[in-house]
Amino acid sequence: MQLNLFTMNAVTHVSPGLWRRPGDRAADYTDRDYWTDVARTAERGGFDAVFFADVRGIYDVFDGAREPAIRRAVQTPSNDPRFLIPAMAEATDDLGFAVTRSTTYNQPYELAREFSTLDHLTDGRVAFNIVTSYLDSAARNLGVGQRLDHDDRYDRADEFMDVCYALWEESWDDDAVVRDPDTDTYTNPEGVHTIDHDGEWFTVEGPHGCEPSPQRTPFLYQAGASDRGREFAAGNAEAVFCSYPTRAGVRDYVEDMRERAESHGRDPDAVGFYPGMVTIVGETEELAEAKYDHYRDIIDVEAVLALLSGFMDMDLSALDPDQRVEHIETEAMQGAVNAFTKADPDRDWTVAEMARFAGLGSTSPVVVGTPEQVADELEAWYRELPIAGFNVKEVARPDSIEDFVSFVVPELRERGLLDASEGDTLRERVTDGGPRLPNDHPARR
C-alpha cells in the first residue's frame, strides 16, 4: 500500500474553515520549518510522497465575487509549492515530492528546466502533477483574457508534453556529458540535439538547457475526470489521483482508465491509482467520533460553497439549499461534478448535503474510528479495488498527518500492508522499475 500526503502551500486546501480551530497551524504555511517537520513526519510514516496541489487565480464564481474566497481563505492566500521542495528534500532521505504545474499558462521549455533542476537537487525524488487551469480568474491574471475551452486546454497539454518529452528524453544522449579536462570538454556537442518542434501551440528549437537528471522525465501524476481528461491521463500518467465518495465510483473510474491506457499501447498494470481518503482517528471510537464532530462544527459552509462553485464553474449561491445537484458538462473541474452526480447513481445530492459532506476533504470519503477501524477500511479498499494506495488528505494541521502516522501506520505495518519501498528515485520506489519512463510509455516510443 503506497501513501501520498495530499496538501497545499496555502492556509486552506480542502477543509474550509478548519484554520479557525484552536491550535491549528494552517497559518504556518509560510514557515519553512513547518514544512520540513511535515516532511520528516511523512517519511517516518512510510509515505512515498508529499503531493502538492496548486491553483492559479482566485475563486470568484460564488455570488459572482472574489470577496468570500478572500475573507474565508479559500485556497487564498497560497504560495508556490516548488520552492518548498529543496528544504523538504534536505530534511529527508527517501520521500518524494509531487508538484502541480499547469500546461495552460506555462511554456514547456521553461517548465522542463524547472523539473530537471528539482530532479537533480532531490536526487530523483520529484514528480510532476500535470493539470490544466480551470479558473477564469487565472486567465485574466495571466494575460490571456479568458479561459481556454476545456478541450482546447487538453489539446495544448498534449503538445506541451510532446515538447517536454523531447527535451527530457531525446535532447541529450546518455553519454553526452564527459567531464574531460584533458580535452577541455565538459559535454560532447555531438551528444546534444535540437528537437525542432513546430506545432500549433509551440515552436521550440532546443536543445534542452539541462543535462539529464536521475529520472530524466519526472514521475508523472494526473487526475483527468472528463472524457477528454481521461484520454490525456491514459496516454501520460504513471499514477492517477481520483476522488470519489464511494468504492463503486472508484472502481468504475479505474476500470475505464485501465482500458484507455491499454488502447494507448500501455500496460494497464503499470498505471497506479490513488483515491483520496480522509481519516479521522482516535485511540477509542468515542474519541474519534468526538474529534469528527468537533471538526464538522468548525466547517465554514459558505467557504465550502465558494470552493465547490469554483470547482464546478457553477454559482451555488443562486441555488436553493434543498435543490438537487444535476449533472452538467463543465468548463472547470469535471471530476467534482462527476463525484456528486455519477459516482453513486442511487443517491441524489442536494446543495446543502453536498456542502456538508465536502467540508472535510471535498469529494473523498471520510473514515472515522480507532486505528484498527481506520486500517480495516483502508485494507478493504486496497484489497477490493485495483489501486496502488491512497492520497491521504489533511483536515487539521498538523494533527491529521501526525495522527495517521502515530496511530494508523503501526497498524498497517503490523498487517504487512506498509513495507519499506526500495530504490534511489521516486519512480523506482513507486513502480519497482528503473529510474526512467517504462518502454511502453508513449514518450519512450
N, C-alpha and C positions, 0 to 999 in steps of 0.2 A: 504494500500500500504506500503510494507516494503522496506527499503533502506539500502544498504551497500555502504560504500565508498571503491572503488577499487583502491588500491595504492601499492607501493613497497618501501622498505627501500633502495632506490637507487637514483642516480641522475635522471635517465630516466626510466620510466615504459613503457608506450605505446604511447608516443608522442615525438619521437626522434627529438632533435634539439631545443625544447622549453626551455631548460635550458639557452639558449642564450638570451632569452627575457629580456630586461631591467627590473630590479626589481624582477625577478623571484627568488624564494627561493629554487630552486631544490638542490643547493649545501649545503643547511642546513639539508640535510637528516642525517647527523651525529650528529645533535644537539637535545638533549633530549627535550629542551623547545619548539622546533618547533613541535615535535610530540605531546606533551601534549596540545599545542594550537590547533592542528588539532583535537585531541580527544574531547576537550571542544566544538569546533565548531560543530563537528558531533553530539554530544549529544544534543546541543542546537537546532539543526535542526531535531531532532527526528529520527536520523539514528539508526538502530538496531545494526549495527556492522561496524567496520573497517576491511576490508578484505585485508590481505597482500599477494600479490603474492611473489614468490621467485623462484630462479633458481640456479642450480649448474653448474659450468663451464662457459666458455666464448663463445660467438657467433663467430665461426670461419669458417662457411660454405661459406659465401660470399667471392668470389675471393680466396677461399682456405686459408684465412689468418685471424688471430685474430686482426691485427692492425686496420682495420676500426672500429670494435666494441670498442676497447680500446680508440682510438682517439676521437670517437664521443659519448662516454658514453652510449653505447647501453646496458643497464642493467648491466653495468660495469663502475665504481665500485658499489658494493652493499654490504649491511651488513645484518646480520642475524636478521629477524624481531622478533624472540622470546623475545629478551632482551629489546624490547621497551614496552612489554605488562605490566609489573608491574608498570612502571611510568605512562602509559596512564590510567591504571585502577585506580591508586591512584588519578588521576585528574578528574575522572568521577564517577558517581553512578550506571548507568544502561547500558552503552554502552558495546557491546560485541566485541570480537576480534577473527577473524579467521586467523589462522596461516597455511601457506602452508608448508607441510613437505612431503618428498619423502619416499615411501616404497621401493625404489630401492637400496639405498645405506646406509640405516639405519638399526638398529636392533630393533625389536619390543619391547623387554623388556625395552631398554633404552628410546625409544620414549614414551612408556606408562607411564614411570616415569615422563618424562618431562611434559606431558599434565596433569597428575594428580597434579603435583606441581602447574602448572599455573591455573588449575581449583580451587585449594584451595586458591591461592593468589588473584584470581579475584572474589571469592565467586560465582563460577559457570558461569562465563561470557566468557568462552573460547570455540573456535571451531577449528576443525582440517579439513583443506582443503587437502584431500588425493590426491596426484599426484604420477605419475611415472616419472622418469627423462629421458628426451628425447635427451639431448646433448651428443654427443660422447666425447666432451672435459671433461665432468663431469666424465665419466667412466675412462678416462686416469688419471685424478687428484685423483680419489678415489681408485686407486689400482686395478681396475677391468680389465683394459687393453683395452676393447672395450665395447661399449654399448650393453646391452641385447636386443635381438629381441623384437619387440613391444608386441607380445602376451605373451612372457616369462615374461616381466615386469608385466603384469597383473596377470599371474599365481602366481608370487611371491607376488603381492599385495593381492591376495585372502588369501593366507596363512598368510601373515603378519597381516592382520586384524583379522583372526581367533585367532591368538595368543593375540593380543591386547584386543579383546573382552573377552577372557577367563580371562586375568589379571584384566581388569576393572570390569567385571560383575560377575565373578564366584569365584574369589580367596578369597575374604573377605566377610563374612556374614555381614548383616546389623548391627547386634548386637555384632560383634566381639570386638569392642573397648568398654571397660567397665570403664576404668579410676578409678579403685577401690583401693585407698591407703590402706584400711584395710586388703586386701588380697595380697597386693604387686603385683597387676595385672593391667597393663595398657591395654593389649589386651589378650583376651582368646584364647590360642593357638588352641583350638578345632574349632574356627571360622575362621581359616586361612588355606587355602588349596593350595596344589600344583596344577598345571594344566597339567603337564606331557605331554607336546606336543612334538611329534616326527614325523616330516614331511619331505617333500622333501627339503625344503629350510631352516627350522629352527628346532632346538631342544632346548626346553625351559622347564625347570622343574618348575620354580616358587617356592614359591608364589610371588605375586606382592609385591614390597617393600613399597608401599604407602597404607595408609588407604583410604577407599572410600571418594572421593571428592563429592562436591554437585551434580554434574551431573553423576558421575562415568565415563561413556564414554562421551568425549566432543561432542558437537553438530557437526554433520558431513556434510561437503560440498564435492562436487566432480564435475568434469566437463568433463566426458567422452564423446568423439565425434565419435571415431571409433566404429565399431560394438562391438569389444571386450571391449572397454572402456565404452560403454553404458550399457552392461551387468553388468559390475562391479558397475557402478553408480546405476543401478536399484536395486542391492542387498545390497547396503551400504548407499547411500547418503540420508540424510534427506532434503537437499537443493542442487539444481543443478544449477551451473552457466553455461550459454550458451552465445555464442557471434556470432550472425548472423546479416547481414546488413538489413534484411527485416523481416516484420511480418510473411510472409509466411514461411521463413526459421525457425523462432522460433516456429511457430505453428506445423510444421511437426515434429520438434525435440521433442516438448513436448508431442504430441500425441504418438509418438513412445516410448518415455520413460515411459509414464503412462502405456502403455500396458506391457512393460517389467517389471515394478515394480509389477503389478498385477500378472504376471507369477511367481514372486518370493514370492507370498503369502502376499503381502503388500497392504495396502490401497493406491491406487494411489493419492487420495486426500490429503494424509498426506505428500506427497513429494512436496516441494516448488520449483518453477523455477524462476530464476533471470537472465533475459537477460542483457547484458552490454549495457550501454547508455552513450553517451557523450552529455552534454548540454552546450551550449554557450548562455548566456543570457545577455540582456542589458535592460535598462529602456525604450528604444524605439527600434523599429525594425531597424532603421538606425544604432544605436549604437551597437546592437548585430551583424549586418552584418559587420560593420567596425571591430569589435573585431575578428570575424571569419576570415575575410580577413587578418588581422594582424597575426593571428596565422598561417594561411596557408603559408604566406610569410616566416615564420621562420622555417617551417618544413625542416629538413635535409633529403633529398630524399635518399641519399646513406645510411644514418643511418637506414632509414625505410627498405631499401632493405636488409641490413645486419641483421636486426631483423627478417624480414619475411623469409630470407634464413634459419636462424636457426629454426624458427617455422616449416618450411616445409621440411627441410633437402634437399633443392634444391638451387644450386648456381645461384641466379638470375642475377649475373653479366655476366653470359655466355649467357643470352637470349637477343634478340632484344627488345627494349622498346615497340615496337608495336606487339610483339608476344602474341598470345592468351594463357592464362594460362589453361593448361589441367588438368583434374583430375588424380591424382595418389594415390596409396596406399603408405603412407609414414611411415617410422620407427620413425618419430618425432611426431609433434603435428598435428594429423589428422584434428582437428577442424578448423585450419587455412586454410587448403586446402579446406575443405568442404564449408567454408563460401564463398569462391570465385568461386567455381565450381558447387555447388549443391543447395545452398540456394535460388538462383533466376535463374531458368532454362531458363528464357527469356533473360538473359543478359550474354554476353561474356566479360570477363575482360582481358585487355591487361596488360602486366607487368607495364607499365607506369601508367595506370589508377588505378591499384591496389596499387601502391606505393603512389600516391596522396591521395587516399581515406584513406589508412591505417595510414597516418601520424598523424591523430588525433583520437587515440583510437583503432588502429588496425582494427579489423573486426566488430566493433559495429557501429550502426547508429549514426549520428551527428544531433542533433536538435538545431536549431539556431532561436532565436526570443525573444520577450518580455516575462516577467514572465507568462502572460496569454497564449501566444502561446506555450511555452515550456510545461506548465501544460496541455494544450489541448492535446498535442501529448502523453505525459505520460499517461494521463487518457484514451486516445483512445487505446493505447497498453494494459493498465491494464484491461479495460472493455471487449475488444475483444478477448484477449488471456487468457488461463488458467494459469496465472502467479501470483506469490506472490508479486512481486515488481521488483526492479532493482538493479544491481550493477552499481553505478554511477562512471564513470571513470574520472580521472583527466586529464586536458590538461595543465593548468598553475597552478603553486604552489605559494601561496595557493589560488589564485583567484578563481579557479574552485569551490572548496568546499564553499568558502565564498560567492560567487555569488549565488550559488544554495540555500544556507541556507537563505541568505538575501532576495532573490527575489522570488524563486520558492516555497520554503517551505510555506511561508504565503499563497500563492495562493492555494496550495494543502490542507492546513488546512482549508481555507475558504470553500473549496468544500467538506469537510468532508472525504477526502481521506487519511489523515495522522493523525490518532489518537494515543494517547499515549498507548504504549504496557504495559501490566501488567505482573508481575511475578518476582521472585527473580533471576532466572537463565536465560541464553540466550535461552535455549530450551523452557522454559515456555513462554518467551516473544514472541518468534517466532511462536510457534506451538499452543499456548493456552492449551497445555497439562501439564504433570508433568515434573519434572526435569530429569527423567530417559528416556532412549530409550523407544519408544512405544512397546507394547507387540507383535505386528506383525513384528517387525524388526527381521531379521534372528539372530542377536546377542542375542536376548532375547529368541528365540525359541530353 
